[in-house]
Amino acid sequence: MTITANETLDAKGLACPMPIVKTKKAITNLDPGQVMEVQATDKGSTADIKAWAESTGHHYLGTVEEEKVLKHYLRKADEAEAKEETKHEEITDLEELRSKVDGNEDITILDVREPAEFAFGHIPGALNIPLGELEERFEELVKDKELHVVCRTGNRSDLAAQKLTEKGYKNVKNVIPGMSKWVGSTEKNN
């Protein structure tokens, strides 16, 4: 398959949120309808870029993997298709979440990082559903239970929190800044 892109962005070796940060900046240089190729090595970037494109109106065309490099293709939206990027309004900071965890409150912690990230350290009792699998696994979550969504930095979890709210989940909070700054207890799966 040969795909011609108007611009190629190198995001290899970068972890979330940097592939998205660089993509947001670079796509502004394109004209509506033009195609960008984003090259990344972060496995989570596929779900991240797809979710970000959906939330902004840009068209996620697909991803091709070549020699361990993910090549994501996006078509820039025209004015009629573009949406203003939104953020999930309900947030929880790490101290508030830690207080709930330490107090054994009845909450669900949804970790939307990739399985490898989760395996090396997660909040005890957290459920791991990577962002890219969320659409197929909504039924694993209780709609009316307090739900705290966490990732590494708060970006993937923001996209997940928006999706959950759209699906009718009532009490969804995005945890910021995420596991990169978590100092509470953790479990490992190794």
SETIPA-665400 format. One record per residue (C-alpha): z, y, x; residue in one letter. Coordinates in pm, whole numbers, padded with zeros to 5 digits, always signed. Each point is the difference from the previous one (the first is absolute). Layout:
N
ZYXA/...
END
This chain:
190
+00000+00000+00000M/-00102+00336+00139T/+00170+00306-00139I/-00094+00348+00113T/+00288+00246+00011A/-00029+00375+00034N/+00318+00009+00206E/+00209-00258+00185T/+00371+00048+00047L/+00189-00193+00269D/+00349-00090-00125A/+00032-00317+00210K/+00349-00065+00135G/+00163+00234-00251L/+00260-00110-00254A/+00074+00138-00346C/-00015+00285-00086P/-00236+00115+00278M/-00325-00168-00120P/+00041+00179-00335I/+00104+00329+00161V/-00310-00004+00221K/-00223-00108-00292T/+00125+00286-00221K/-00080+00251+00272K/-00341-00146+00095A/-00133-00042-00355I/+00014+00377-00050T/-00289+00027+00250N/-00231-00208-00220L/-00219+00120-00282D/+00048-00164-00342P/-00176-00336-00014G/+00009-00055+00376Q/+00157-00316+00141V/+00275-00030+00259M/+00082-00309+00206E/+00366-00024+00100V/+00065-00249+00280Q/+00356-00133+00003A/+00202-00291+00134T/+00303+00039-00229D/-00026-00282-00258K/+00175+00217-00259G/-00268+00268+00030S/-00227-00180-00248T/+00246+00036-00287A/+00103+00347+00116D/-00354+00139+00012I/-00100-00166-00326K/+00306+00140-00183A/-00042+00345+00154W/-00369+00010-00101A/+00090-00095-00359E/+00266+00271-00016S/-00237+00273+00124T/-00324-00099-00176G/-00183-00101+00319H/-00189-00328-00030H/+00131-00292+00205Y/-00315-00201+00070L/+00155-00291+00186G/+00119-00134+00331T/-00174-00215+00259V/+00189-00167+00285E/-00179-00030+00335E/+00177-00129+00311E/+00348+00085-00138K/-00106+00354-00094V/+00008+00092-00367L/-00285+00228-00099K/+00086+00179-00323H/-00276+00182-00186Y/+00068+00301-00224L/-00238+00222-00194R/+00119+00359-00037K/+00045+00106-00362A/-00189+00290-00147D/+00188+00276-00184E/-00019-00180-00336A/+00148-00323+00146E/+00263+00147+00232A/+00363+00003-00103K/+00280+00198+00154E/+00213-00230+00209E/+00330-00057-00172T/+00342-00110+00118K/+00246-00210-00196H/+00267+00244-00116E/+00299-00232-00015E/+00134-00057+00351I/+00309-00149+00160T/+00114+00081+00350D/+00130-00267+00235L/+00366+00099-00038E/-00015-00033-00378E/-00170-00339+00026L/+00248-00120+00262R/+00287+00102-00229S/-00152-00205-00284K/-00055-00301+00228V/+00352+00022+00147D/+00143+00039-00351G/-00183-00313-00121N/-00167+00198-00281E/-00244-00189-00222D/-00329+00137+00133I/-00326-00150+00118T/-00128+00093+00344I/-00374-00052+00030L/-00128-00001+00358D/-00379+00057-00001V/-00053-00051+00374R/-00207-00285+00137E/+00177-00339+00037P/+00023+00030+00380A/+00171+00340-00025E/+00240-00138-00262F/+00080-00310+00207A/+00129+00202+00294F/+00248+00202-00203G/+00058+00082-00364H/+00278+00110-00232I/+00203-00304-00116P/-00120-00122-00339G/-00326+00197+00010A/-00306-00152-00164L/-00316+00012+00214N/-00324+00071-00186I/-00252+00167+00234P/-00179+00299-00152L/-00330-00192+00003G/+00152-00276-00219E/+00185+00222-00245L/-00270-00001-00270E/+00012-00381-00022E/+00380-00026+00018R/+00137+00265-00241F/+00153-00272-00219E/+00252-00085+00275E/+00180+00329-00073L/+00224+00087-00293V/-00140+00309-00175K/+00327+00160-00106D/+00206-00068+00313K/+00063+00274+00259E/-00271-00056+00260L/+00007+00145+00353H/-00331-00030+00186V/+00008+00005+00381V/-00252-00028+00284C/+00012+00113+00361R/-00038+00377-00053T/-00015+00073-00374G/-00379+00021-00036N/-00091-00350-00119R/+00311-00004-00217S/-00111+00329-00158D/-00333-00154-00100L/+00178-00312-00129A/+00249+00209-00200A/-00289+00185-00166Q/-00170-00330-00091K/+00321-00142-00143L/+00060+00310-00212T/-00357-00019-00132E/+00068-00362-00101K/+00302+00103-00208G/+00288-00053+00240Y/+00269+00250-00102K/+00248+00058+00282N/-00205-00003+00321V/+00112+00185+00312K/-00187+00042+00328N/+00232-00045+00300V/-00063+00257+00271I/-00037+00003+00292P/+00001-00382-00010G/+00093-00286+00228M/-00090+00189+00317S/+00328+00194-00045K/+00214-00263-00180W/+00339-00049+00171V/+00158-00232-00257G/+00024-00377+00030S/-00320-00200+00033T/-00111-00360-00022E/-00274-00172+00199K/-00221-00293-00097N/-00049-00145+00349N/
END
